[in-house]
Amino acid sequence: MDTETYEINSKTCALIQENNFSTTIIDNYNTFTINYPINKILNYNCEYYGSSFNGRLKGTKQALGSKYKLPIIIEETREIIFFPTTSYRGNNCIWLALKNISNYQEVKNKVIVTFTNKKQLKLNISYDSFENQLLRATKLLLILQNRKKNTK
């Protein structure tokens, strides 16, 4: 992988798949597009932090007992967890950082997410589906925190 790919960090809010070749990134400071597909960015970052995308999915399946639209832990110590709005195999998948969401609301059968930096993103997803994804990611965060607490 080229070193020009994006390194996900605690300031990253969302990864938006534009097409098979580019991804728009929202972070605390900017919104920009890079010429890397979202799946390569996610896999690069999982590997950078010591696993692989498939390894992270497998770990989440084991922890949550779920199989679909799974959140993943990108990095454990800073508790960077992202969750998809749709199947990660789909063309319209957006990945959101759990800890950077400050609010969300339903508006005309869509969800508007407000991030901690006050930026907003309108999602073409039902409120119930969004909330289910958010709760799965929150459950994964709690499992991670409990495991870290029990190893001390």
C-alpha positions in Angstrom: 0.0 0.0 0.0 1.3 3.5 -0.8 2.2 5.7 2.1 -0.2 8.3 0.7 -3.3 6.5 2.0 -5.2 8.0 4.9 -4.4 7.1 8.5 -7.6 6.9 10.5 -7.3 8.6 13.9 -9.4 9.9 16.8 -10.3 13.0 14.7 -11.8 11.0 11.8 -15.6 11.3 11.7 -16.7 9.5 8.6 -15.5 7.7 5.5 -17.9 8.0 2.5 -17.4 5.7 -0.5 -17.7 7.9 -3.6 -17.0 5.1 -6.1 -14.7 2.1 -6.5 -11.7 4.5 -6.6 -12.2 7.3 -4.2 -13.4 8.1 -0.6 -14.5 11.3 1.0 -13.2 11.8 4.5 -14.8 14.0 7.2 -12.5 14.8 10.1 -12.6 17.5 12.8 -11.0 20.0 10.6 -11.7 19.3 6.9 -13.7 17.4 4.4 -11.7 16.0 1.5 -11.6 13.3 -1.1 -8.7 10.9 -1.7 -8.1 8.4 -4.5 -8.3 5.3 -2.5 -11.3 3.0 -2.2 -12.9 2.8 1.2 -12.1 -1.0 1.6 -8.3 -0.3 1.0 -8.4 2.5 3.6 -10.1 0.3 6.2 -7.8 -2.7 5.5 -4.7 -0.6 5.5 -5.6 0.9 8.9 -6.6 -2.4 10.4 -3.2 -3.8 9.4 -1.4 -0.6 10.6 -2.9 -1.2 14.0 -2.1 -4.9 14.1 -4.8 -6.9 12.4 -6.7 -7.0 9.1 -10.2 -6.0 8.1 -11.3 -9.6 8.0 -9.6 -10.2 11.4 -11.5 -7.3 12.9 -14.8 -8.6 11.4 -14.1 -12.0 12.9 -13.4 -10.6 16.3 -16.6 -8.5 16.2 -18.6 -11.6 15.2 -17.2 -13.5 18.1 -17.8 -10.6 20.6 -21.3 -9.6 19.4 -22.6 -12.9 18.1 -23.9 -10.9 15.0 -23.1 -11.5 11.4 -24.3 -8.4 9.4 -23.3 -4.8 9.2 -20.7 -5.3 11.9 -18.8 -2.4 13.5 -15.1 -2.9 13.7 -12.4 -1.8 16.2 -9.8 0.1 14.2 -7.5 0.7 17.2 -8.0 -0.6 20.7 -6.1 1.7 23.0 -7.8 4.9 21.7 -11.1 3.0 21.3 -11.5 3.9 17.6 -14.6 2.1 16.5 -16.3 2.6 13.2 -19.7 1.2 12.0 -21.2 0.9 8.6 -24.6 2.4 7.6 -25.2 -0.4 5.1 -23.5 -3.7 4.2 -19.8 -2.9 3.7 -20.0 -4.8 0.4 -22.5 -2.3 -1.0 -21.7 0.8 -3.1 -23.3 3.3 -0.7 -21.6 2.3 2.5 -20.6 5.1 4.9 -18.5 4.3 7.9 -19.0 6.5 11.0 -16.7 6.9 14.0 -18.7 6.0 17.1 -17.0 8.5 19.5 -17.3 11.4 17.1 -21.1 11.4 17.0 -22.7 13.9 19.3 -26.3 13.7 18.1 -28.6 12.3 15.5 -32.2 13.0 14.5 -34.7 11.8 12.0 -35.7 14.2 9.3 -38.1 13.1 6.5 -37.2 9.4 6.7 -33.5 10.1 6.8 -31.0 10.6 9.6 -29.0 13.7 10.2 -25.8 13.0 12.2 -24.1 15.8 14.0 -20.5 15.2 14.8 -18.6 16.5 17.8 -17.1 19.2 15.5 -20.7 20.4 14.7 -20.4 19.2 11.1 -23.5 17.4 9.9 -24.1 14.5 7.5 -27.4 13.5 6.0 -27.8 9.7 5.7 -30.2 7.8 3.5 -31.0 5.3 6.2 -34.0 4.8 8.5 -33.8 6.0 12.0 -34.3 2.5 13.4 -31.6 1.0 11.3 -29.2 3.8 12.2 -29.9 3.4 15.9 -29.4 -0.3 15.7 -26.0 0.2 14.1 -25.1 2.7 16.7 -26.2 0.4 19.5 -24.1 -2.5 18.1 -21.0 -0.3 18.0 -21.7 0.9 21.5 -22.0 -2.7 22.7 -18.7 -3.4 21.1 -17.1 -0.5 22.8 -18.4 -1.7 26.2 -17.1 -5.2 25.6 -13.7 -3.7 24.7 -13.7 -1.5 27.8 -14.7 -4.4 30.1 -12.0 -6.6 28.6 -9.4 -3.9 29.1 -10.6 -3.4 32.7 -10.4 -7.1 33.5 -6.8 -7.4 32.3 -5.5 -4.8 34.7 
